[in-house]
Amino acid sequence: MNEALEKIQIIFKESKTFALLSKLTGEDYKFLAKEALKSALLEKKLSVFSSPEIPEFQKKWASVLFKEESASSPQQTSIRIPKNQYKVKELSYEEDDNFLSLVITSENGELDKNAIIVEPVPAKINAVFCFFDPHDAEILQQAETKIILPPKEKIIFITSGEKTLAEKIFQIIKTVFPDFILSSKIATLLFAALITETNNFVRPVSQEVLHFGSELLAAGADKELVKNILNEEKTISFARLLGRALARTHIDGNLDASWTFLTQEDLKKTDNLKISPSFFYNIVRNLRELIPFRNLSLLFWQSDKDIYAMTVADEEKNLIPLAQQLGISLQSKFFVTGPFNNFSEAELHFRKALEEMVSLKI
């Protein structure tokens, strides 16, 4: 057991409430890995706060996600009465078949409902798992509006590296719950995370990754269910647009980048009108498997009269220099910028930034 796992094991022994945090946008494998850890915690009857809710992801993967019968973490609500207006003598409650009623006895008149403040109480969290890099600290700041964060030493960042995210989550589960029997539901979530992170093992993977995939299948992972969900994205219209994207891609060896341009007409003719960042990320991801490797891939597309750009890399660390040069924050292994007035303006914007990066290296 390495030092990080030992730390996590100690944290778990001292914790009963957990928060799982991620970015609002990103690759499915991160959200699936998060859901796998969440499901394991819920199976152990622990309280879990998970944020944010991502409707597009939840709709796509609904058939494999853990269905909660009730809130995963007890929710507290505060009822505040202004003391400068009312002198409360007694608080009690009454209960019938339909309602639980709070009875407030005031010595100086009937309470005005408009004077009463009802608001949620932030949940006190013992440990936090962050599915993003430490440099994205603003996500933790946003979470503080809903939860009370623990000390920094109990905030754990889980990112991809030498091991896939699915492998890391599996290691955590087995470390903190030594007697844990992997259910087919969690095995399917981990298998889905593994498949999406490795692009169905198309990317170079180690023998350990292949063995892990086999282990998940032996534990009951539903390979066909995952395959069917992913195949729903592989439509004829998607394939046609991918073909157009390939035809409109050129390689710039000096800037170590590929450049792809898609017009509104390309989207219309291939019947791809319902678009989203995750849709274009899938286009670029498949494109990168078909062209000579470059550190960065840039996709520019037209939406009505505006131009938007997406930059993609295999690892987030490869995007950080360009993101810093442009003064923007990362969403994941990609970021989106725009709108621009036209393709030329958008291309020039990125070429200048990349050329400045190259000159700084020299």
N, C-alpha and C positions, 0 to 999 in steps of 0.2 A: 504494500500500500504506500503510495507516495504522500508527500507532505500535504498537498492540497486535499486529498481524500481524508487524511487524518483530521484535518481542520474541520471539514464538513461533517465528519462523524461526531466530533465533539459538539459542534453547533446543534446537530439534530438531537442529541441527548438533552440539551438544555432548552429545546424549543417545542412549542405546541401549535403556534400559528405561523403560517408562511405566506409570503407574497411572491408571485412569479410575474416578472415584468418584461415586456418586450417593446420594440418599436411598433408604431402603427402600420408601417409598411416594411416589407422584407420578403425573403424567400419562405416558401411553405415549410421547408424542412425545419426551420427554427421554431415556427409555430407548432409543428407536429411534435417536436422534441419537448417543447414546453408542455403540451397537452399530455404527453406520456408521463412526465414527472408529476403533473397535477393529478392524473388518474391514480398513480401509485400512492400519493399522499392521501387522497380521498379513500382509497381502499383500506388504508390504515386508520381511518376515522380522524384524520387531522384536519384542522381548519386551514382553508386556502383562499387567498385573495389573488385573483388573476386579472391582469390588465395589460393592454386594452382589449375590448371586444372588437373583433374584426369580421364584420358580416360576410364579406366576400369569401374569406377563408372558411368560415363556419358553414356556409351554404355548400361550398364545394366538397368539404370533407365531413359533412353531417353524419354519414353512415358509419364512420369509424370513431367519431368523438364520443367521449364518455358523457352519458346523459345524466345530469344531476336531477334528483327528485326534489331537492330543496336547495336553499342557499348553502354554498360550501363553507361559509364562515358566518357565525351569528352576527347580525347587524343590530347596532344600538342606535336609538333615536333620542335626541334631547328635546324636552319641552321646556322652554324658558319663559318665565313670567317676570315682568319688570317689577322689582321690589319697590321702586319709587312711586309706583301707581297702585299696587295692591299689597295688602297685609294678609298673607296666607296663614290661616289658623290651622287647617288640617288638610291632609292629602289621603285619599283612600281610593279603592276601586270596586266596581260592581261588575258582575259577569252573568251573561245569559247565553242562550244557544247561538246567538248571532254576533254579539258584540262584547268587548271588554271596555268598560267605561271608567275613565279616571274622574274622580269626584274631587273638586277643589273647593274648599270652603274659605271664602274671603270675608274678612271683618269689615271691609269698606266698599261693599257693592259688588254687583255682578261683573264677571270678567268679560271684557270685550275681546271677541275672537281675533280681531285684527291686531291686538296688542300681544298676543301669544306667538312666540317664535318656535316653530318645529323644524329641526334640522338633524341630519345624520351626524353621529359621533364617529370620527376617524378610528378605524380599527387599530389596535396596538399589535404590531407584528414583531415576532421574535427573530425571524430570519428572512432574508430576501435573496432570491435567485434572479439575476439580471441576464437576459439573453441578448446582451449587447456589450460593446466595449466600454471600459471605464471612462473614456473621453466623452461619452454621451451622458454626462452627469445631469443634464437638464431633464432627462426622463425621470430621474429620481426626484428632482424638485417638483415636477408635475404630480408625481404620485403622492407627495406629502399633503395634497389637498384631500386625499381619501384615506390615507393610512398614516400611522405614527411609525416612522422608521426606527429600526434598532441601531445600536452602535455600528460604526463603520466595519469593525472586524466581523460582523455577522451579515455583511452584504457580500454576496459571492457573484462574480462575473463568469459566465459560461460562454465561451466562444469557440469557433472551429480552430483547429490547428493541425497537429500531427495526427490526431484522431478525429473521426467524424463526430458530430454533435450527438448522434444517436448512441454511439459507443460510450461517450462521456456520461450521458444520462443513465445508461444501463449500469455503468460502473458505480455511479452515485447510489442508485436504487439498491444494488447488491451490497454496497458497503454499509449503508445506514440501516438496511433491513436484511440481515444475513439469512433469515429464514423465509424471505419473500419468494413466493411461487409466481412466476410470470404468467399472467392471464393471457388468453388469446387476444383480448382487446388491447392490452398494453403492448403485446408483441406486434400487433398489426400497426399501431401508432409508430413504434420504433422502426419497423420495417419500411413504412411509408416515408419516414424521415430519412432513412438510409438511402432509399431508392431515389428520392428527389434531390438529395445532396450530391449523390454520385452520378446523377442523370442516368439512372438505370444501369449503373456500373460501366457506362461508356467511358467515363474519365478513368485515368490510371488509378487503380486501387490496389491495396496490399492484400496479401493472403489472409491477414487478420480480419480485414473488412469482409472478404468473401466468406470466411468461416463464421463471422458474426451474423451475416445474412442467413446462412444455413441454420445457425442456432435459433434464430427468431422463427424461421419456418418450422423447425422441429417443435417450438413452443406453441405453435398454433396460429402464427401470423397468416392472415387471409391474403395471400398473394393475388388471387383473382380479383378480389374487391379493390385492392390498390391499383391493379392494372386497369380495371374498368374505369375508375375515377380519372386516372391519367389519360386514358384513351379518349375520354370525352373532349379533351383539349385538342386532340389530333384530328381536326376536321379537314375536309378538302379545302375550305376557305383559308384555314391556317397554313396548309401546305402551299397553296398558291401564293399567299403573301410572303412566306419564307422564300419561295423561288424568286419572287420579285426583289426581295431584300438582298438575296445573294447576287442577283444581276446588277444591283445598284450599290455594290460594295467595292471599295478600293482600299488597298493596303498602303500605308505610309511607313516605310522602314525607318526613316529618320526620327519620326516621333513615336515609333513603336505602338502604332494604333491602327485600327480599321475604322473606316468611315462609311456609313450607310444612310441613304436618303429615301424616304417614302413620302409620296405626295398624297393629297386627299383622294385623287383619282385612283391611286393604287389600292387604297382602303375600300373604296366604293366598288371597284371592278372585281375585287376578291371577296366581296360581301363581308367585310370586317368593320362594322360600324360601331359595335359595342366594344370599346377599347378601354384599357386601364393600364397603369404602370406594370402590373404583374403580367398582363398580356404581352406588352412589348419586351419585358424582361425575358419571357419565354422565347420570343423571336430571336433576341440577341444570343441567348444561351445556346439555342440550337445552331445559330449562325456560326458561333465560335467553334463548334465541333466540325464545321465544314470548310473552314478557311485556315491558312497558315497562322500559327499562334502569334498573337500580339498581346502585349501587356494590358492594353485598354481597347475596348470597342465602343464606338460612339454611334448612336442611332438618332437620326433627326426625322421627325414626322410632322406632317401638316394636319392641323385640326381647325377647320373653318379657315380663317385668314391668318391664324397664328402658327408659329413654328415652335416645337418643343424638342428638347434633347435629353437623351438618356446615356449615361456613361456606365459601363459595366467592366468589372474585373473579376478574376477568380477568387481573389482575397481582398478583404476590406482595406488592408494596409497598403495595397497598391493604388487605392483611390485617394487616400488621405492627402498626398502632396498636391494633386490637382484640385481637390475640394478646398484645401487651404488657400491655394492660389486664387481660386474663384470666390472665396469667402462664403462658402455654403457648408451645411452640415450633411453628413452621410445619412441615408436611409438604411443601407445594408451593403450588399455587394454591388449596389448601383445607386445613382442619384439622378434626379430629374431637375432640369432647369428650363426656364422660359417664362413667359412667351417672348419670342423674337419676331421681328417684322417680316423676315424672309430667310431663306436657307443661307444666303451669302453672309448675312449678319451673324447668324448662329455659328456657322463654320469658322468665321474670322475670330469670333469671341473665344472659341476653344483653341484655335491654332496659336493665337497670341499667348494664351496661358501655357500651352504645352511647349512652345518655343522658348518662353522665359524659363521654364523648368529645365530644359535642355541646356540653355546657356549658363544657368546657375551651377549645373553639374560640371560643366567644362571649367 
